[in-house]
């Protein structure tokens, strides 16, 4: 399956699916060396795109804060640290 749509325009799910296809191809050894190098480079770009999409999603997640009475009092930005 050749990639027609630019990586930057792929949804997270589509990019991840394509990355999984590339990994299967590389692990199977069915691709010639030159094609394997091209697939590896595409996979690297897809991995970076997926990481960027995940980071953007994490930045949008809010944590609900609760007061002493256990009632929601507001939200704070997500902090993975």
Residue pairs with C-beta under 8 A, 6 or more apart in sequence:
1 18
1 21
3 18
3 42
5 14
7 15
7 42
7 45
7 46
7 49
8 49
10 18
10 46
10 49
12 50
12 53
12 54
12 57
15 46
15 49
15 50
15 53
16 46
16 50
18 42
18 46
19 43
19 46
19 47
19 50
22 39
22 40
22 42
22 43
22 46
23 43
25 31
25 39
26 36
26 39
26 40
26 43
31 39
58 78
58 80
59 77
59 78
60 78
61 77
61 78
62 75
62 76
62 77
62 78
63 75
63 76
63 77
63 78
63 79
64 72
64 74
64 75
65 72
65 73
65 74
65 75
65 76
66 72
66 73
67 73
